[in-house]
Structures are given as structure tokens and as C-alpha cells.
């Protein structure tokens, strides 16, 4: 049976490895890192943007207003510094490139409208056979419909797909649908589990 490997973006394909830029930024803004991350990733504004109800430029403008930063130029600097410690997960990308053509590759991300452009800049847009971005489809993980949409686009049934995500609730939702769910904690372990699954040494989550 033809198989598919589906990965998350933030926290899996790209990871925050250097905490210093974000810590310095939060300190300058008079916030904790946790509060700043909650504003960017989990606030009402962020959820609106992730559902596609707020275009990403408007999202950052609204974030600037929340932070008391009316200057668009300055809020762009805040954005750049917030993500300055993020790094591409090179070992995972290398594995995906190695599997391409033998395994169908997919991505499901709760993300703002600009993610496709980010993937293009990273040289990853053509790596995937199917990409489902929440802002484009109006669905957020762990809604079962976003996984079913990805499976439909990839042309595989749930039992033929593995899904890798760093949030347990997203992995659990995938498992309930019959996908092989891998909770991402570190790259070597995730790759080990994927290799085992691809080699038929595991049958279910």
C-alpha cells in the first residue's frame, strides 16, 4: 500500500532553537516570553489569522497596536526578531527529500496566510505533494476535517498515513481517524519512529 508522511510546520519542520532573540525582545517590551508567545500564537488575533479571517499583514498591524507600536516598520522588526532564533530542521528535511517519490509527502499547519511564501523562501514548496494551511481552508487542528482534507488531497486512506506534530492533542486527533500519530519531541526519535513505520515494523499508534 502506498504510504504518506504528513508533518507539521512550526515546532517540527522549523524549530525555535536559539531562545536569546525572543527573550531579549520580550524584555524590551516589558513582557515575559510566555506572554509574548501567547499573544503571537494563541491570542484571539492569532486564531483569527490562523482561520483565514485576518490577512497576515493586518494581523501584525493589530499586534503592533496591542503592543503600543503604531509604526509598521518597527512591528516588522519585532516580527523578525521574534523568529530570529528559529531554524530549519535539516535532518528531517533531508529525510523527506530522500523519501520523495517513494512516499507521498504532506504538510498540515495551523498558520497564517503567509506560510506558503515562507515555504517558497525556504525551498520547501515543491517538496510536498499536498499542503493544507489553516488560513487557506478555514479549519484548525485538531478539527478532524483538516486531516481528512489532507488525506483527500494526498490520495491516501488514514491507515496509509503517518502524521508528526509537536502538540499531543493534534496527534491524538489524527490517531482517532486511523493515522499513525507521532508526537514530536526530538528529531532522532521522530525519524526512528517514521523509519519503523515505513518499514512495516509497526501497524498502529
ABEGO torsion letter per residue (X at the ends): XBBBBBBBBBGAABBBABAAAAAAAAAAAGBBAAAAAAAAAABAAAAAAAAGABBAAAAAAAAAAAAGBABAAAAAAAAAAAAAABBBBAAAAAAAAAABGABBBBBBBBBBAAAAAAAAAAGAAAABABBBBAAAAGBBOABAAAAAAAAAAAGBBAAABBBBBABAAAAAAAAAAGBBBBBBABAAAAAAAAAAAAAGABABX
